[in-house]
Amino acid sequence: MQYLVIYESIEGQTRKIAHHVEQRLQTAGHSVSLFNAADKTAPLSFAGYDRIVLAASVHERRHPQSFEVLVAASQKDLAAKPTLMISVSLKAAFDEGHEEAWDYLTEMEMRTKFIPTEELLVAGAVRAGSYDYFESQIVKNVVLKGESVTLDKGVHEFTDWAALDAKIDAFMS
């Protein structure tokens, strides 16, 4: 089968997830093409692909605008094929945040007028060393409010790779 993985990453975790999906599909014997939605000048064609995986991170309650524009502009092509939407957010890391993380996905679907065949919430990562003071306070007091997570200089990854693999495996069958 031919897979197309369309992604957009802001801090790098969604790019890491997209490459992980690519490797998982290739290991299963499929052909995979990656497309970065942030590259607004790259041509995109859906011809020849059997299934499509979409992946985008959430920042300030929404997926990147250029990703949403691409999805909205391509909704007819996307609707013609099985699609899996992977929504990456820190809210997905905690049980108390799941409802809000689903809201982000629902809001994107309302804006783009596209409903994927399958959906998955995936927890992202915190890259504390890359934040300025203001950003670190937003992450600590708004995004992670009430969670006992130490924001040190390294990367704190919340992604559940086994759950992601299970969903990818199910999407392949």
C-alpha positions as protocol buffer text, in pm:
chain_id: "A"
residue {
  index: 1
  type: MET
  ca { x: 0 y: 0 z: 0 }
}
residue {
  index: 2
  type: GLN
  ca { x: 99 y: 359 z: -57 }
}
residue {
  index: 3
  type: TYR
  ca { x: 74 y: 592 z: 245 }
}
residue {
  index: 4
  type: LEU
  ca { x: 100 y: 968 z: 261 }
}
residue {
  index: 5
  type: VAL
  ca { x: 189 y: 1123 z: 598 }
}
residue {
  index: 6
  type: ILE
  ca { x: 106 y: 1495 z: 613 }
}
residue {
  index: 7
  type: TYR
  ca { x: 232 y: 1666 z: 926 }
}
residue {
  index: 8
  type: GLU
  ca { x: 318 y: 2000 z: 1078 }
}
residue {
  index: 9
  type: SER
  ca { x: 537 y: 2039 z: 1384 }
}
residue {
  index: 10
  type: ILE
  ca { x: 615 y: 2349 z: 1587 }
}
residue {
  index: 11
  type: GLU
  ca { x: 866 y: 2229 z: 1846 }
}
residue {
  index: 12
  type: GLY
  ca { x: 970 y: 1898 z: 1689 }
}
residue {
  index: 13
  type: GLN
  ca { x: 768 y: 1627 z: 1867 }
}
residue {
  index: 14
  type: THR
  ca { x: 510 y: 1594 z: 1589 }
}
residue {
  index: 15
  type: ARG
  ca { x: 791 y: 1566 z: 1333 }
}
residue {
  index: 16
  type: LYS
  ca { x: 939 y: 1288 z: 1548 }
}
residue {
  index: 17
  type: ILE
  ca { x: 596 y: 1120 z: 1559 }
}
residue {
  index: 18
  type: ALA
  ca { x: 554 y: 1152 z: 1179 }
}
residue {
  index: 19
  type: HIS
  ca { x: 894 y: 990 z: 1121 }
}
residue {
  index: 20
  type: HIS
  ca { x: 803 y: 715 z: 1369 }
}
residue {
  index: 21
  type: VAL
  ca { x: 479 y: 651 z: 1176 }
}
residue {
  index: 22
  type: GLU
  ca { x: 679 y: 645 z: 852 }
}
residue {
  index: 23
  type: GLN
  ca { x: 919 y: 384 z: 990 }
}
residue {
  index: 24
  type: ARG
  ca { x: 637 y: 173 z: 1135 }
}
residue {
  index: 25
  type: LEU
  ca { x: 458 y: 166 z: 798 }
}
residue {
  index: 26
  type: GLN
  ca { x: 780 y: 92 z: 605 }
}
residue {
  index: 27
  type: THR
  ca { x: 869 y: -191 z: 843 }
}
residue {
  index: 28
  type: ALA
  ca { x: 529 y: -344 z: 762 }
}
residue {
  index: 29
  type: GLY
  ca { x: 623 y: -333 z: 391 }
}
residue {
  index: 30
  type: HIS
  ca { x: 436 y: -21 z: 281 }
}
residue {
  index: 31
  type: SER
  ca { x: 560 y: 268 z: 71 }
}
residue {
  index: 32
  type: VAL
  ca { x: 545 y: 602 z: 256 }
}
residue {
  index: 33
  type: SER
  ca { x: 584 y: 966 z: 155 }
}
residue {
  index: 34
  type: LEU
  ca { x: 617 y: 1247 z: 410 }
}
residue {
  index: 35
  type: PHE
  ca { x: 479 y: 1593 z: 343 }
}
residue {
  index: 36
  type: ASN
  ca { x: 545 y: 1888 z: 574 }
}
residue {
  index: 37
  type: ALA
  ca { x: 241 y: 2118 z: 564 }
}
residue {
  index: 38
  type: ALA
  ca { x: 459 y: 2407 z: 679 }
}
residue {
  index: 39
  type: ASP
  ca { x: 627 y: 2404 z: 337 }
}
residue {
  index: 40
  type: LYS
  ca { x: 370 y: 2621 z: 163 }
}
residue {
  index: 41
  type: THR
  ca { x: 548 y: 2611 z: -174 }
}
residue {
  index: 42
  type: ALA
  ca { x: 578 y: 2232 z: -208 }
}
residue {
  index: 43
  type: PRO
  ca { x: 334 y: 2069 z: -451 }
}
residue {
  index: 44
  type: LEU
  ca { x: 97 y: 1813 z: -303 }
}
residue {
  index: 45
  type: SER
  ca { x: -84 y: 1543 z: -496 }
}
residue {
  index: 46
  type: PHE
  ca { x: -303 y: 1270 z: -352 }
}
residue {
  index: 47
  type: ALA
  ca { x: -279 y: 1053 z: -665 }
}
residue {
  index: 48
  type: GLY
  ca { x: -146 y: 705 z: -605 }
}
residue {
  index: 49
  type: TYR
  ca { x: -193 y: 701 z: -229 }
}
residue {
  index: 50
  type: ASP
  ca { x: -421 y: 444 z: -66 }
}
residue {
  index: 51
  type: ARG
  ca { x: -430 y: 587 z: 288 }
}
residue {
  index: 52
  type: ILE
  ca { x: -339 y: 914 z: 452 }
}
residue {
  index: 53
  type: VAL
  ca { x: -210 y: 993 z: 800 }
}
residue {
  index: 54
  type: LEU
  ca { x: -244 y: 1352 z: 922 }
}
residue {
  index: 55
  type: ALA
  ca { x: -47 y: 1471 z: 1224 }
}
residue {
  index: 56
  type: ALA
  ca { x: -32 y: 1816 z: 1380 }
}
residue {
  index: 57
  type: SER
  ca { x: 51 y: 1967 z: 1714 }
}
residue {
  index: 58
  type: VAL
  ca { x: -175 y: 2191 z: 1919 }
}
residue {
  index: 59
  type: HIS
  ca { x: -57 y: 2526 z: 2050 }
}
residue {
  index: 60
  type: GLU
  ca { x: -288 y: 2785 z: 2200 }
}
residue {
  index: 61
  type: ARG
  ca { x: -592 y: 2558 z: 2152 }
}
residue {
  index: 62
  type: ARG
  ca { x: -547 y: 2495 z: 1781 }
}
residue {
  index: 63
  type: HIS
  ca { x: -348 y: 2313 z: 1520 }
}
residue {
  index: 64
  type: PRO
  ca { x: -120 y: 2525 z: 1298 }
}
residue {
  index: 65
  type: GLN
  ca { x: -315 y: 2750 z: 1064 }
}
residue {
  index: 66
  type: SER
  ca { x: -123 y: 2635 z: 755 }
}
residue {
  index: 67
  type: PHE
  ca { x: -205 y: 2272 z: 841 }
}
residue {
  index: 68
  type: GLU
  ca { x: -574 y: 2355 z: 880 }
}
residue {
  index: 69
  type: VAL
  ca { x: -573 y: 2551 z: 553 }
}
residue {
  index: 70
  type: LEU
  ca { x: -420 y: 2251 z: 374 }
}
residue {
  index: 71
  type: VAL
  ca { x: -680 y: 2016 z: 524 }
}
residue {
  index: 72
  type: ALA
  ca { x: -968 y: 2249 z: 435 }
}
residue {
  index: 73
  type: ALA
  ca { x: -842 y: 2297 z: 78 }
}
residue {
  index: 74
  type: SER
  ca { x: -792 y: 1922 z: 36 }
}
residue {
  index: 75
  type: GLN
  ca { x: -1105 y: 1798 z: 209 }
}
residue {
  index: 76
  type: LYS
  ca { x: -1251 y: 1628 z: -102 }
}
residue {
  index: 77
  type: ASP
  ca { x: -926 y: 1444 z: -175 }
}
residue {
  index: 78
  type: LEU
  ca { x: -890 y: 1345 z: 191 }
}
residue {
  index: 79
  type: ALA
  ca { x: -1251 y: 1227 z: 216 }
}
residue {
  index: 80
  type: ALA
  ca { x: -1194 y: 990 z: -77 }
}
residue {
  index: 81
  type: LYS
  ca { x: -940 y: 783 z: 119 }
}
residue {
  index: 82
  type: PRO
  ca { x: -912 y: 629 z: 466 }
}
residue {
  index: 83
  type: THR
  ca { x: -751 y: 889 z: 692 }
}
residue {
  index: 84
  type: LEU
  ca { x: -607 y: 888 z: 1042 }
}
residue {
  index: 85
  type: MET
  ca { x: -573 y: 1221 z: 1221 }
}
residue {
  index: 86
  type: ILE
  ca { x: -313 y: 1233 z: 1500 }
}
residue {
  index: 87
  type: SER
  ca { x: -364 y: 1537 z: 1722 }
}
residue {
  index: 88
  type: VAL
  ca { x: -57 y: 1603 z: 1938 }
}
residue {
  index: 89
  type: SER
  ca { x: -101 y: 1803 z: 2257 }
}
residue {
  index: 90
  type: LEU
  ca { x: 14 y: 1811 z: 2616 }
}
residue {
  index: 91
  type: LYS
  ca { x: -347 y: 1793 z: 2733 }
}
residue {
  index: 92
  type: ALA
  ca { x: -359 y: 1440 z: 2591 }
}
residue {
  index: 93
  type: ALA
  ca { x: -93 y: 1337 z: 2843 }
}
residue {
  index: 94
  type: PHE
  ca { x: -332 y: 1357 z: 3139 }
}
residue {
  index: 95
  type: ASP
  ca { x: -673 y: 1200 z: 3198 }
}
residue {
  index: 96
  type: GLU
  ca { x: -810 y: 1536 z: 3315 }
}
residue {
  index: 97
  type: GLY
  ca { x: -703 y: 1696 z: 2986 }
}
residue {
  index: 98
  type: HIS
  ca { x: -853 y: 1445 z: 2741 }
}
residue {
  index: 99
  type: GLU
  ca { x: -1185 y: 1625 z: 2707 }
}
residue {
  index: 100
  type: GLU
  ca { x: -1008 y: 1950 z: 2623 }
}
residue {
  index: 101
  type: ALA
  ca { x: -775 y: 1769 z: 2380 }
}
residue {
  index: 102
  type: TRP
  ca { x: -1080 y: 1623 z: 2201 }
}
residue {
  index: 103
  type: ASP
  ca { x: -1223 y: 1976 z: 2186 }
}
residue {
  index: 104
  type: TYR
  ca { x: -913 y: 2091 z: 1994 }
}
residue {
  index: 105
  type: LEU
  ca { x: -972 y: 1820 z: 1736 }
}
residue {
  index: 106
  type: THR
  ca { x: -1346 y: 1891 z: 1713 }
}
residue {
  index: 107
  type: GLU
  ca { x: -1278 y: 2263 z: 1666 }
}
residue {
  index: 108
  type: MET
  ca { x: -1033 y: 2185 z: 1385 }
}
residue {
  index: 109
  type: GLU
  ca { x: -1291 y: 1964 z: 1217 }
}
residue {
  index: 110
  type: MET
  ca { x: -1548 y: 2244 z: 1237 }
}
residue {
  index: 111
  type: ARG
  ca { x: -1303 y: 2495 z: 1087 }
}
residue {
  index: 112
  type: THR
  ca { x: -1183 y: 2266 z: 807 }
}
residue {
  index: 113
  type: LYS
  ca { x: -1515 y: 2091 z: 744 }
}
residue {
  index: 114
  type: PHE
  ca { x: -1327 y: 1761 z: 730 }
}
residue {
  index: 115
  type: ILE
  ca { x: -1386 y: 1459 z: 953 }
}
residue {
  index: 116
  type: PRO
  ca { x: -1112 y: 1193 z: 931 }
}
residue {
  index: 117
  type: THR
  ca { x: -1195 y: 824 z: 920 }
}
residue {
  index: 118
  type: GLU
  ca { x: -1004 y: 766 z: 1245 }
}
residue {
  index: 119
  type: GLU
  ca { x: -863 y: 992 z: 1515 }
}
residue {
  index: 120
  type: LEU
  ca { x: -602 y: 961 z: 1786 }
}
residue {
  index: 121
  type: LEU
  ca { x: -493 y: 1193 z: 2063 }
}
residue {
  index: 122
  type: VAL
  ca { x: -120 y: 1170 z: 2127 }
}
residue {
  index: 123
  type: ALA
  ca { x: 65 y: 1337 z: 2410 }
}
residue {
  index: 124
  type: GLY
  ca { x: 346 y: 1569 z: 2306 }
}
residue {
  index: 125
  type: ALA
  ca { x: 660 y: 1682 z: 2483 }
}
residue {
  index: 126
  type: VAL
  ca { x: 793 y: 1973 z: 2685 }
}
residue {
  index: 127
  type: ARG
  ca { x: 1121 y: 2125 z: 2570 }
}
residue {
  index: 128
  type: ALA
  ca { x: 1185 y: 2339 z: 2874 }
}
residue {
  index: 129
  type: GLY
  ca { x: 1529 y: 2459 z: 2770 }
}
residue {
  index: 130
  type: SER
  ca { x: 1389 y: 2620 z: 2456 }
}
residue {
  index: 131
  type: TYR
  ca { x: 1130 y: 2837 z: 2632 }
}
residue {
  index: 132
  type: ASP
  ca { x: 1177 y: 3193 z: 2743 }
}
residue {
  index: 133
  type: TYR
  ca { x: 1045 y: 3294 z: 3086 }
}
residue {
  index: 134
  type: PHE
  ca { x: 698 y: 3385 z: 2958 }
}
residue {
  index: 135
  type: GLU
  ca { x: 660 y: 3062 z: 2760 }
}
residue {
  index: 136
  type: SER
  ca { x: 776 y: 2852 z: 3054 }
}
residue {
  index: 137
  type: GLN
  ca { x: 516 y: 3018 z: 3278 }
}
residue {
  index: 138
  type: ILE
  ca { x: 241 y: 2948 z: 3022 }
}
residue {
  index: 139
  type: VAL
  ca { x: 343 y: 2582 z: 2999 }
}
residue {
  index: 140
  type: LYS
  ca { x: 369 y: 2547 z: 3378 }
}
residue {
  index: 141
  type: ASN
  ca { x: 59 y: 2743 z: 3486 }
}
residue {
  index: 142
  type: VAL
  ca { x: -179 y: 2702 z: 3193 }
}
residue {
  index: 143
  type: VAL
  ca { x: -94 y: 2391 z: 2995 }
}
residue {
  index: 144
  type: LEU
  ca { x: 33 y: 2173 z: 3282 }
}
residue {
  index: 145
  type: LYS
  ca { x: -165 y: 2340 z: 3560 }
}
residue {
  index: 146
  type: GLY
  ca { x: -199 y: 2113 z: 3858 }
}
residue {
  index: 147
  type: GLU
  ca { x: 27 y: 1842 z: 3713 }
}
residue {
  index: 148
  type: SER
  ca { x: 342 y: 1747 z: 3901 }
}
residue {
  index: 149
  type: VAL
  ca { x: 591 y: 1780 z: 3616 }
}
residue {
  index: 150
  type: THR
  ca { x: 935 y: 1924 z: 3671 }
}
residue {
  index: 151
  type: LEU
  ca { x: 1036 y: 2160 z: 3393 }
}
residue {
  index: 152
  type: ASP
  ca { x: 1411 y: 2121 z: 3373 }
}
residue {
  index: 153
  type: LYS
  ca { x: 1642 y: 2205 z: 3084 }
}
residue {
  index: 154
  type: GLY
  ca { x: 1588 y: 1882 z: 2892 }
}
residue {
  index: 155
  type: VAL
  ca { x: 1304 y: 1730 z: 2697 }
}
residue {
  index: 156
  type: HIS
  ca { x: 1020 y: 1568 z: 2891 }
}
residue {
  index: 157
  type: GLU
  ca { x: 842 y: 1338 z: 2647 }
}
residue {
  index: 158
  type: PHE
  ca { x: 486 y: 1226 z: 2724 }
}
residue {
  index: 159
  type: THR
  ca { x: 422 y: 1038 z: 2397 }
}
residue {
  index: 160
  type: ASP
  ca { x: 291 y: 684 z: 2449 }
}
residue {
  index: 161
  type: TRP
  ca { x: 474 y: 510 z: 2164 }
}
residue {
  index: 162
  type: ALA
  ca { x: 307 y: 172 z: 2227 }
}
residue {
  index: 163
  type: ALA
  ca { x: -42 y: 324 z: 2197 }
}
residue {
  index: 164
  type: LEU
  ca { x: 63 y: 505 z: 1879 }
}
residue {
  index: 165
  type: ASP
  ca { x: 201 y: 180 z: 1734 }
}
residue {
  index: 166
  type: ALA
  ca { x: -120 y: -4 z: 1819 }
}
residue {
  index: 167
  type: LYS
  ca { x: -330 y: 258 z: 1638 }
}
residue {
  index: 168
  type: ILE
  ca { x: -101 y: 258 z: 1334 }
}
residue {
  index: 169
  type: ASP
  ca { x: -114 y: -121 z: 1322 }
}
residue {
  index: 170
  type: ALA
  ca { x: -495 y: -113 z: 1339 }
}
residue {
  index: 171
  type: PHE
  ca { x: -508 y: 155 z: 1068 }
}
residue {
  index: 172
  type: MET
  ca { x: -297 y: -67 z: 840 }
}
residue {
  index: 173
  type: SER
  ca { x: -543 y: -357 z: 859 }
}
